[in-house]
Amino acid sequence: MWFNRKKKSAPAVTDPADMVRELREQALKVDVSEFPPAPQRPHVVGVMMETGYPQAFVSLVAFADGTTSLYFSTGGGIIGAGQHDVVYAATQEFLDAAEAHHAEFAPADATPPPGEGRVRFYVRTVSGILAAEADEDDLGYERHPLAPVFHAGHAVITAVQESTEHQ
């Protein structure tokens, strides 16, 4: 899985929030050639769904190889949850949902986190990073075309929570 690879001359990061920022940047910059497109998913190889809250934001990161992590901008999170079968399956459905709505995303010029009450999607494709942003309530109440992607992402979060509660 990509997050286990060591970076050359990487400085030691001791602040948990700094570590999360570094992991987020790695997810946004990982070489997607490591994830060959699947026949049923010719564009999407990874998705990051970020949700903004009053004091922080949460990032769900998912890649085609099953890499699935949940980061909290204040520090901490769950890394490597995709090793659990239920999380792996939910991750693949999340990626499939992003592929099905591929046309709803636009090329990303920048990758800022979302503001409070907002959800930002970053879709890693073979040709670059695509993005979209929406109000969390609009997604949750299915008033936005990307609601299926949002709900698939929340199914991954639920699977991560359930699989890590029993450890």
URSUL-V985987 format. One record per residue. N is the residue number from 1. RES is the residue in one letter. PSI is psi as a letter, one per 30 degrees, with the letter a starting at -180 (none if undefined). NEAR is the number of other C-alpha atoms within 10 Angstrom. D_CENTER is the distance of its C-alpha to the mean C-alpha in Angstrom with 2 decimals. Layout:
N | RES | PSI | NEAR | D_CENTER
N | RES | PSI | NEAR | D_CENTER
//
This chain:
1 | M | k | 14 | 14.50
2 | W | e | 15 | 13.54
3 | F | f | 15 | 13.02
4 | N | f | 8 | 16.60
5 | R | k | 7 | 18.27
6 | K | k | 8 | 20.44
7 | K | k | 9 | 20.63
8 | K | k | 6 | 24.21
9 | S | h | 6 | 25.88
10 | A | k | 7 | 22.86
11 | P | l | 7 | 24.34
12 | A | k | 7 | 24.17
13 | V | k | 11 | 21.74
14 | T | f | 8 | 23.20
15 | D | k | 12 | 21.75
16 | P | e | 15 | 18.71
17 | A | e | 16 | 17.24
18 | D | e | 15 | 17.94
19 | M | e | 18 | 16.30
20 | V | e | 21 | 12.99
21 | R | e | 17 | 13.47
22 | E | e | 13 | 14.24
23 | L | e | 17 | 11.24
24 | R | e | 20 | 9.01
25 | E | e | 12 | 11.55
26 | Q | e | 14 | 11.61
27 | A | e | 22 | 8.05
28 | L | f | 20 | 9.18
29 | K | g | 12 | 12.54
30 | V | k | 14 | 12.45
31 | D | j | 12 | 15.17
32 | V | f | 21 | 13.94
33 | S | f | 11 | 17.50
34 | E | f | 12 | 16.59
35 | F | i | 17 | 14.91
36 | P | k | 15 | 17.77
37 | P | k | 16 | 17.15
38 | A | l | 11 | 18.26
39 | P | e | 7 | 21.16
40 | Q | f | 10 | 19.50
41 | R | i | 19 | 16.38
42 | P | f | 12 | 18.03
43 | H | e | 21 | 15.52
44 | V | k | 29 | 11.86
45 | V | f | 26 | 10.78
46 | G | l | 30 | 7.00
47 | V | k | 29 | 4.36
48 | M | k | 23 | 2.27
49 | M | k | 24 | 4.51
50 | E | k | 26 | 7.05
51 | T | k | 23 | 10.41
52 | G | k | 20 | 13.62
53 | Y | l | 14 | 16.42
54 | P | e | 8 | 19.93
55 | Q | f | 9 | 19.58
56 | A | a | 15 | 15.93
57 | F | l | 20 | 12.33
58 | V | k | 20 | 9.56
59 | S | k | 23 | 5.96
60 | L | k | 22 | 3.81
61 | V | k | 25 | 2.50
62 | A | k | 31 | 4.66
63 | F | l | 26 | 7.70
64 | A | f | 24 | 11.07
65 | D | g | 17 | 12.96
66 | G | f | 21 | 11.47
67 | T | k | 20 | 9.62
68 | T | k | 29 | 7.58
69 | S | l | 24 | 7.45
70 | L | k | 24 | 7.74
71 | Y | k | 22 | 9.25
72 | F | k | 20 | 12.03
73 | S | f | 20 | 13.34
74 | T | f | 17 | 16.79
75 | G | k | 15 | 16.20
76 | G | l | 15 | 15.28
77 | G | a | 15 | 12.68
78 | I | k | 14 | 12.27
79 | I | k | 17 | 11.74
80 | G | g | 17 | 12.45
81 | A | f | 24 | 12.31
82 | G | f | 25 | 12.10
83 | Q | f | 14 | 15.76
84 | H | k | 15 | 16.72
85 | D | e | 13 | 17.76
86 | V | e | 16 | 16.66
87 | V | e | 27 | 13.02
88 | Y | e | 23 | 13.23
89 | A | e | 14 | 14.83
90 | A | e | 24 | 12.43
91 | T | e | 31 | 9.50
92 | Q | e | 22 | 11.96
93 | E | e | 17 | 12.82
94 | F | e | 26 | 9.40
95 | L | e | 25 | 9.55
96 | D | e | 19 | 13.19
97 | A | e | 21 | 12.77
98 | A | e | 29 | 10.89
99 | E | e | 22 | 13.74
100 | A | f | 17 | 16.28
101 | H | g | 15 | 15.42
102 | H | e | 18 | 15.01
103 | A | f | 9 | 18.04
104 | E | f | 13 | 16.67
105 | F | l | 17 | 14.53
106 | A | l | 13 | 16.48
107 | P | k | 13 | 16.44
108 | A | k | 14 | 14.91
109 | D | f | 9 | 17.67
110 | A | l | 9 | 15.84
111 | T | h | 14 | 12.47
112 | P | l | 10 | 13.60
113 | P | l | 20 | 11.92
114 | P | l | 22 | 13.00
115 | G | l | 18 | 16.42
116 | E | k | 15 | 17.62
117 | G | g | 14 | 17.24
118 | R | l | 19 | 14.82
119 | V | k | 25 | 11.33
120 | R | k | 23 | 9.72
121 | F | k | 26 | 7.57
122 | Y | j | 25 | 7.23
123 | V | k | 30 | 8.10
124 | R | k | 25 | 9.32
125 | T | l | 21 | 12.75
126 | V | f | 17 | 15.92
127 | S | g | 11 | 17.40
128 | G | a | 14 | 14.97
129 | I | k | 22 | 12.16
130 | L | l | 22 | 12.41
131 | A | l | 21 | 11.60
132 | A | l | 16 | 12.80
133 | E | k | 18 | 13.51
134 | A | l | 20 | 15.40
135 | D | k | 18 | 17.18
136 | E | e | 20 | 15.62
137 | D | e | 14 | 19.02
138 | D | e | 15 | 19.30
139 | L | e | 20 | 16.14
140 | G | e | 15 | 17.25
141 | Y | g | 10 | 20.76
142 | E | h | 14 | 19.92
143 | R | g | 13 | 21.53
144 | H | k | 15 | 18.93
145 | P | f | 13 | 18.31
146 | L | g | 23 | 14.52
147 | A | e | 20 | 15.29
148 | P | e | 18 | 14.79
149 | V | e | 23 | 11.13
150 | F | e | 25 | 10.84
151 | H | e | 17 | 13.03
152 | A | e | 20 | 11.36
153 | G | e | 26 | 8.15
154 | H | f | 17 | 10.87
155 | A | e | 17 | 12.55
156 | V | e | 29 | 9.90
157 | I | e | 20 | 10.27
158 | T | e | 15 | 13.96
159 | A | e | 22 | 14.13
160 | V | e | 25 | 12.67
161 | Q | e | 15 | 15.21
162 | E | e | 13 | 17.97
163 | S | f | 17 | 17.65
164 | T | f | 12 | 17.72
165 | E | f | 8 | 20.53
166 | H | g | 6 | 22.88
167 | Q | none | 5 | 22.68
//
